[in-house]
């Protein structure tokens, strides 16, 4: 069975990372490796990685989400590649159902799950109760729940190595983050790949764990700046794909 490389960029999110890694180990039966890229944390994040026996890259400063993901991708050994936010908690069947979706057709390039906190179509349209109840209701394998979309949010972003070899890694012009996932989806679609929401997967997302600690006006400015970068690059407004 092919291995999945799970790449988790993090910055001063020790407890979030601990919960994320625990949930992966508890709910993942398929072959996988975890690669943590630590963006200059000062909270003992590296200690968690050592305790858990996780491969990690320790950076002296915060180089942003796209560049950190790329550093992880460069050392990843899996045939499947998964970018995962550190503030995510996965649940039963999460990876197996996503992989089933990803490999159901040769032209599917990127797959993402449903969650409680996301922009666009990946946010569930029902009240969130708790992860155990939601996953028991939503995570039974069911290909009829897969949804073709134009955009997958980068919080849990599964794709094939074949796709990366075709279109490259994330575009670091979008550092420290926002719209690098939209850009990757757009590039994948431009060369003929399809995107899917694996509607038979629900995971929990705390939401904006890194950017949420920043000044709200600065975050809004960053979003607008990177939205403009996307439009300058492609000549289209990414809002058309949300």
C-alpha positions, -999 to 999 in steps of 0.1 A, spaced: 0 0 0 13 34 -9 25 58 18 11 93 25 34 121 37 15 143 61 32 177 62 23 200 92 37 236 93 35 251 128 45 281 147 41 283 185 12 258 185 26 232 208 -7 220 223 -26 222 190 2 201 173 1 176 201 -36 170 197 -33 169 159 -6 143 160 -24 122 186 -56 122 164 -35 111 133 -19 82 153 -53 71 167 -73 72 134 -49 64 106 -45 28 95 -28 34 62 10 38 58 20 73 66 48 96 77 45 129 96 68 158 88 65 189 110 80 221 97 86 244 127 85 280 118 107 294 146 86 283 176 97 292 211 72 271 230 88 237 230 73 224 198 105 206 189 102 186 222 68 173 211 83 161 178 112 144 196 89 127 221 66 115 193 95 104 171 84 127 143 106 139 114 108 177 118 125 207 103 134 234 128 137 269 113 152 299 130 124 322 120 88 321 105 92 318 67 54 315 62 30 287 53 38 282 16 76 281 21 73 258 51 50 234 31 76 233 3 104 225 27 83 195 39 74 185 4 111 184 -6 119 157 20 86 138 17 89 102 6 52 94 1 33 88 -32 5 108 -17 11 142 -2 -11 159 24 -7 195 37 -24 197 71 -29 227 94 -17 222 130 -51 232 144 -69 202 128 -81 171 146 -88 141 123 -113 114 129 -121 78 119 -117 68 82 -104 102 74 -74 92 53 -88 60 38 -119 78 25 -99 107 11 -75 83 -6 -103 63 -21 -116 95 -36 -82 107 -48 -75 74 -66 -110 68 -79 -101 84 -112 -67 92 -128 -76 128 -134 -84 137 -98 -56 157 -85 -66 173 -51 -91 161 -24 -103 178 8 -128 170 36 -158 186 51 -151 205 83 -168 229 108 -146 259 99 -137 268 64 -145 292 36 -165 279 7 -183 246 2 -162 226 26 -180 240 57 -208 217 68 -243 230 66 -254 215 99 -247 224 135 -214 211 149 -219 190 181 -187 171 188 -161 153 167 -171 118 177 -208 123 169 -200 141 137 -176 115 124 -200 86 134 -227 103 113 -206 114 83 -175 92 80 -188 60 66 -173 53 32 -197 66 5 -186 76 -30 -220 91 -37 -211 119 -13 -180 130 -33 -184 165 -48 -166 180 -78 -155 215 -70 -132 242 -83 -114 249 -50 -101 230 -20 -90 249 11 -55 242 23 -63 232 58 -63 195 48 -51 193 12 -44 158 -3 -28 154 -37 -7 130 -57 30 132 -62 22 130 -99 4 163 -96 33 179 -78 57 166 -105 35 181 -131 28 216 -117 55 221 -90 52 231 -54 33 260 -37 40 295 -50 59 313 -23 49 348 -36 18 342 -14 39 340 18 32 342 47 -1 327 36 -36 331 19 -44 322 -17 -15 297 -22 -41 270 -20 -64 287 -45 -34 292 -68 -25 255 -66 -60 244 -74 -61 268 -103 -29 254 -117 -41 219 -113 -73 226 -131 -54 244 -159 -36 212 -168 -67 190 -167 -70 177 -131 -103 176 -112 -108 185 -75 -131 167 -51 -146 172 -16 -146 138 0 -181 143 15 -176 111 35 -149 127 56 -154 152 85 -125 166 105 -124 193 132 -107 227 125 -101 252 153 -97 279 127 -72 307 121 -49 295 149 -19 313 136 -34 343 117 -61 346 145 -34 359 169 -26 388 146 -42 421 144 -75 418 124 -68 448 102 -34 434 93 -49 400 84 -75 417 62 -48 437 45 -28 405 39 -58 388 24 -64 417 1 -28 419 -9 -26 382 -18 -59 383 -36 -45 411 -58 -13 389 -64 -36 361 -76 -54 384 -99 -22 399 -112 -9 364 -119 -40 349 -135 -62 378 -146 -92 364 -127 -107 370 -93 -104 340 -70 -137 349 -54 -153 334 -86 -142 299 -74 -152 301 -37 
